[in-house]
Amino acid sequence: MNKLITIVIAAVFLFASFLGGSFTVYAATPTITGAKIIDPHTVTIVYSESVSTSIGDYTNFSGALSGRNITNLSGGGGNTITLTFDGGTFAPDASGYLSVASTTISTSDSSPFASGSFNVTDGQSPALSSVTVSSNNVNNSLAKIGATVNLSFNAAESINTPSVTITGHSVSMGGSGSGPYTASYTISSGDTEEMVPIFITFTDIAGNNGRASVNISSGSARPTIASITSNATSPGVLKVGDSIAFTLTPNIVEPLASVSGYYNGVSLTWSTYNGGATYVATYTAANGNADQTYPLQINNVTLTNQFGSASLPASGYDVQKTIDAHPPIVGEVTLIASPATTPTPSYIFSSSDNGTIRYSGDCLSQTTYASAGINTIIFNALSTGLHNNCAISVADNAGNVSNQLNVSPFTVQGATEALTAQIQALQNQLTQLQSQQSTVGSYKFLNPLKFGSTGTDVTELQKRLIAEGVYSGPVTGYYGALTQAAVKRYQAKHGLPQLGIVGPATRTLLNK
């Protein structure tokens, strides 16, 4: 047979050569082995071999494809071509027809496709449009041992009789077409109480497979916590206002559970996400919370399900951050004298912690760091006049900012005002000195004085000795060692014997 084919092909080539013309021999032309609607907007066409094709090769749409346009073609150069259509979604059991032009050709030898119209079948997996599960228990959302589980569902299209298992037991179904389908099963002592699993498998009329699962809880088993994680997994310091988010994941979904948990002495509020697949709480460091110099892990967290069963306490493990929840406290120690006689006055304040000084208002300084304790700063040159908006605060190494310390208002004098004030102060001192000197020399010393004497005589003696320039001690009214030494200097100055006592000769000299 193979020899006959070879002879025929050779004869054809010889005949073509004899006629002086050309002749092309093609291998088998591409064919379509299947065309299906696989999702609400997509059709796949499988060819017998790889083809080169374009959107324009597909026309004459009917059935579910009627009135639509192809918006995208992919897979060219292969044997599976995917067409994306515009318009609304295809129905679950949609089918139709389309035509393929001969401009679709084989990529191996360019042989053309045998054009024609082809059936596009339903290739979408069937799905259920509704599922209801309940029990005849007092609480119909629970299925404890002895309770009967009732299942009802509808399909989005007609399906063959489905297969259903409840807690591993095959049960018979009632219903047809797209439903409703119903089944029931009574929980026995050998069944799992924690969660009653229900599995449904089915096929549509076109033979596509579908699967669904639901469950119903017994409510009797203790919930368990799979993990508690945080977003504080890198080293650092939490200051006042910074937060940590904790995520709790149960071993199974607990849609209506509550969580109890504290962190750093603060009660946390937990919110449910993903239908009970996770629970999230946030801790925010507040002024006065406990400081933690080492990372603190969350612990003693419990999960209580909707039926009142609580989990064993669980802990986290991944927090890497410490906590500094005490901002510095600053206070005024010494006010700036007002009026200030210098444009660069000094200011003294206290800080409870080391940190960076922040200035606001008129007053700035080259000093930018405060130590715990008493601090003295010198303000940069200020303008003449009132300054009532100066303020400072201190930020510690964690970034906590202290209270704002408002500097008591003060006035800076101008150069002329400062000089005038100095002259006035000197004049006041001179007046006081003159007043003191006016009394010196008018007092009459009548009594002998010596070491240990006290009273007015001694007071006036000390004033006189100050005026004489031989005494620089305090005026106390007590004749002590300083006064005795000053009397000797006075006696030496005036040529008297240096006895250190005020006798007749010394009194005569003092009373002149």
Secondary structure in CASP SS format (residue, H / E / C, confidence):
PFRMAT SS
TARGET T0000
AUTHOR 0000-0000-0000
METHOD secondary structure of the structure
MODEL  1
M C 1.00
N H 1.00
K H 1.00
L H 1.00
I H 1.00
T H 1.00
I H 1.00
V H 1.00
I H 1.00
A H 1.00
A H 1.00
V H 1.00
F H 1.00
L H 1.00
F H 1.00
A H 1.00
S H 1.00
F H 1.00
L H 1.00
G C 1.00
G C 1.00
S C 1.00
F C 1.00
T C 1.00
V C 1.00
Y C 1.00
A C 1.00
A C 1.00
T C 1.00
P C 1.00
T C 1.00
I E 1.00
T E 1.00
G E 1.00
A E 1.00
K E 1.00
I E 1.00
I E 1.00
D E 1.00
P C 1.00
H C 1.00
T E 1.00
V E 1.00
T E 1.00
I E 1.00
V E 1.00
Y E 1.00
S C 1.00
E C 1.00
S C 1.00
V E 1.00
S E 1.00
T C 1.00
S C 1.00
I H 1.00
G H 1.00
D H 1.00
Y E 1.00
T E 1.00
N E 1.00
F E 1.00
S E 1.00
G E 1.00
A C 1.00
L C 1.00
S C 1.00
G C 1.00
R C 1.00
N C 1.00
I E 1.00
T E 1.00
N E 1.00
L E 1.00
S E 1.00
G C 1.00
G C 1.00
G C 1.00
G C 1.00
N C 1.00
T E 1.00
I E 1.00
T E 1.00
L E 1.00
T E 1.00
F E 1.00
D C 1.00
G C 1.00
G C 1.00
T C 1.00
F C 1.00
A C 1.00
P C 1.00
D C 1.00
A C 1.00
S C 1.00
G E 1.00
Y E 1.00
L E 1.00
S E 1.00
V E 1.00
A C 1.00
S C 1.00
T C 1.00
T C 1.00
I E 1.00
S E 1.00
T C 1.00
S C 1.00
D C 1.00
S C 1.00
S C 1.00
P E 1.00
F C 1.00
A C 1.00
S C 1.00
G E 1.00
S E 1.00
F E 1.00
N E 1.00
V E 1.00
T E 1.00
D E 1.00
G C 1.00
Q C 1.00
S C 1.00
P C 1.00
A C 1.00
L E 1.00
S E 1.00
S E 1.00
V E 1.00
T E 1.00
V E 1.00
S E 1.00
S E 1.00
N C 1.00
N C 1.00
V C 1.00
N C 1.00
N C 1.00
S C 1.00
L E 1.00
A C 1.00
K C 1.00
I C 1.00
G C 1.00
A C 1.00
T E 1.00
V E 1.00
N E 1.00
L E 1.00
S E 1.00
F E 1.00
N E 1.00
A E 1.00
A C 1.00
E C 1.00
S C 1.00
I E 1.00
N C 1.00
T C 1.00
P C 1.00
S E 1.00
V E 1.00
T E 1.00
I E 1.00
T C 1.00
G C 1.00
H E 1.00
S E 1.00
V E 1.00
S C 1.00
M C 1.00
G E 1.00
G C 1.00
S C 1.00
G C 1.00
S C 1.00
G C 1.00
P C 1.00
Y E 1.00
T E 1.00
A E 1.00
S E 1.00
Y E 1.00
T E 1.00
I C 1.00
S C 1.00
S C 1.00
G C 1.00
D C 1.00
T C 1.00
E C 1.00
E C 1.00
M E 1.00
V E 1.00
P E 1.00
I E 1.00
F E 1.00
I E 1.00
T E 1.00
F E 1.00
T E 1.00
D E 1.00
I C 1.00
A C 1.00
G C 1.00
N C 1.00
N E 1.00
G E 1.00
R E 1.00
A E 1.00
S E 1.00
V E 1.00
N E 1.00
I E 1.00
S E 1.00
S C 1.00
G C 1.00
S C 1.00
A C 1.00
R C 1.00
P C 1.00
T C 1.00
I E 1.00
A E 1.00
S E 1.00
I E 1.00
T E 1.00
S E 1.00
N C 1.00
A C 1.00
T C 1.00
S C 1.00
P C 1.00
G E 1.00
V E 1.00
L E 1.00
K C 1.00
V C 1.00
G C 1.00
D C 1.00
S E 1.00
I E 1.00
A E 1.00
F E 1.00
T E 1.00
L E 1.00
T E 1.00
P E 1.00
N C 1.00
I C 1.00
V C 1.00
E C 1.00
P C 1.00
L C 1.00
A C 1.00
S E 1.00
V E 1.00
S E 1.00
G E 1.00
Y E 1.00
Y E 1.00
N C 1.00
G C 1.00
V E 1.00
S E 1.00
L C 1.00
T C 1.00
W E 1.00
S E 1.00
T E 1.00
Y E 1.00
N H 1.00
G H 1.00
G H 1.00
A C 1.00
T E 1.00
Y E 1.00
V E 1.00
A E 1.00
T E 1.00
Y E 1.00
T E 1.00
A C 1.00
A C 1.00
N C 1.00
G C 1.00
N C 1.00
A C 1.00
D C 1.00
Q E 1.00
T C 1.00
Y C 1.00
P C 1.00
L C 1.00
Q C 1.00
I C 1.00
N E 1.00
N E 1.00
V E 1.00
T E 1.00
L E 1.00
T E 1.00
N C 1.00
Q C 1.00
F C 1.00
G C 1.00
S C 1.00
A E 1.00
S C 1.00
L C 1.00
P C 1.00
A E 1.00
S C 1.00
G C 1.00
Y C 1.00
D C 1.00
V C 1.00
Q C 1.00
K E 1.00
T E 1.00
I E 1.00
D C 1.00
A C 1.00
H C 1.00
P C 1.00
P C 1.00
I C 1.00
V E 1.00
G E 1.00
E E 1.00
V E 1.00
T E 1.00
L C 1.00
I C 1.00
A C 1.00
S C 1.00
P C 1.00
A E 1.00
T C 1.00
T C 1.00
P C 1.00
T C 1.00
P C 1.00
S E 1.00
Y E 1.00
I E 1.00
F E 1.00
S E 1.00
S E 1.00
S C 1.00
D C 1.00
N C 1.00
G E 1.00
T E 1.00
I E 1.00
R E 1.00
Y E 1.00
S E 1.00
G C 1.00
D C 1.00
C C 1.00
L C 1.00
S E 1.00
Q C 1.00
T C 1.00
T C 1.00
Y E 1.00
A E 1.00
S C 1.00
A C 1.00
G E 1.00
I E 1.00
N E 1.00
T E 1.00
I E 1.00
I E 1.00
F E 1.00
N C 1.00
A C 1.00
L C 1.00
S C 1.00
T C 1.00
G E 1.00
L E 1.00
H E 1.00
N C 1.00
N C 1.00
C C 1.00
A E 1.00
I E 1.00
S E 1.00
V E 1.00
A E 1.00
D C 1.00
N C 1.00
A C 1.00
G C 1.00
N C 1.00
V E 1.00
S C 1.00
N C 1.00
Q C 1.00
L E 1.00
N E 1.00
V C 1.00
S C 1.00
P C 1.00
F E 1.00
T E 1.00
V E 1.00
Q C 1.00
G C 1.00
A H 1.00
T H 1.00
E H 1.00
A H 1.00
L H 1.00
T H 1.00
A H 1.00
Q H 1.00
I H 1.00
Q H 1.00
A H 1.00
L H 1.00
Q H 1.00
N H 1.00
Q H 1.00
L H 1.00
T H 1.00
Q H 1.00
L H 1.00
Q H 1.00
S H 1.00
Q H 1.00
Q H 1.00
S H 1.00
T H 1.00
V C 1.00
G C 1.00
S C 1.00
Y C 1.00
K C 1.00
F C 1.00
L C 1.00
N C 1.00
P C 1.00
L E 1.00
K C 1.00
F C 1.00
G C 1.00
S C 1.00
T E 1.00
G C 1.00
T H 1.00
D H 1.00
V H 1.00
T H 1.00
E H 1.00
L H 1.00
Q H 1.00
K H 1.00
R H 1.00
L H 1.00
I H 1.00
A H 1.00
E H 1.00
G C 1.00
V C 1.00
Y C 1.00
S C 1.00
G C 1.00
P C 1.00
V C 1.00
T C 1.00
G C 1.00
Y E 1.00
Y C 1.00
G C 1.00
A H 1.00
L H 1.00
T H 1.00
Q H 1.00
A H 1.00
A H 1.00
V H 1.00
K H 1.00
R H 1.00
Y H 1.00
Q H 1.00
A H 1.00
K H 1.00
H C 1.00
G C 1.00
L C 1.00
P C 1.00
Q C 1.00
L C 1.00
G C 1.00
I C 1.00
V E 1.00
G C 1.00
P H 1.00
A H 1.00
T H 1.00
R H 1.00
T H 1.00
L H 1.00
L H 1.00
N C 1.00
K C 1.00
END
